[in-house]
Amino acid sequence: MKTLSNVLRFLLAIILLVFGLNKVFHFLPMEMGSGPGADFFGALIAAGYMIPVIVAVELIAAFSLMLNRFVSFTMVLLAPISLNILLYGIFLDSMSLPIGGFTFLLNLYFLVINRKVYWEMFKKE
């Protein structure tokens, strides 16, 4: 089980690293075309600060996972991001659904197997 978790953690780190760096260096083809997905991504670019924030979070999370440091915190940080990637694939661009779904499932897997760490957040004070 530990080997599986290590492989999946490293795989998630690679996904975050590749897609984070692609937003900066554009080495993977990204055909935006037109439609709601392109409009959404265009709005993120037009905002000016969103793409740099997304890239920073993706790269910090990737290195955190690769170094096996702050993994529980990283999974909480990635939860809304991976959910948004999944929803983007469902509602705006079905071509991104496989990677979005896989990223979300990896994040969910780590949240579930480490649920004891997160239980304190839900206790009534």
Beta strands, then each sheet from edge to edge (+ up, - down):
end
